[in-house]
Amino acid sequence: MERSLVLAQYLGGVRNPGLIAQALNTPDEEGQIDAFLRSAEFNTCLVRAKKDIAASVLDAIRDQLHKFLAEYTDLGLTCGDPRVRAQVLKDLLDRGGTGATAKVALTTPDMYKRAIQEYIEQESPVEAPDSLDPDSKPIPERL
């Protein structure tokens, strides 16, 4: 039994050991194929093969990226529907880094607190009271 052929059949969508044996013209090895499909070795090979396939698909897309971008740009410039043109051009500008963004690095509780205070100060100039109940005790911050 050629294990790489079994893996290829499995990746091709044939999951039944009997059907894999038929496709490989080895019906007498159905038990061996079933044992291989249930083994840890097969799972390791399957995960590795899926990673390789994903990497090759990404490489193929990256190789064609300039063509995709040219087609998308052409759509944005020549499309007859102004709404489609506007959306495509906006998307291109946003992806190019010219769109408005609000990035805040929030890595500590104090940074969250400062970011929220700055946001509140921008929204309303009226300051909110620290507490609604004058007798209440402050809640300690969790780390």
Secondary structure by P-SEA (a helix, b strand, c coil): ccaaaaaaaaaaccccaaaaaaaaccccaaaaaaaaaacaaaaaaaaaaaaaaaaaaaaaaaaaaaaaaaaaaaaacccccaaaaaaaaaaaaaaaccccccccccccaaaaaaaaaaaaaaaccccccccccccbbbbbbcc
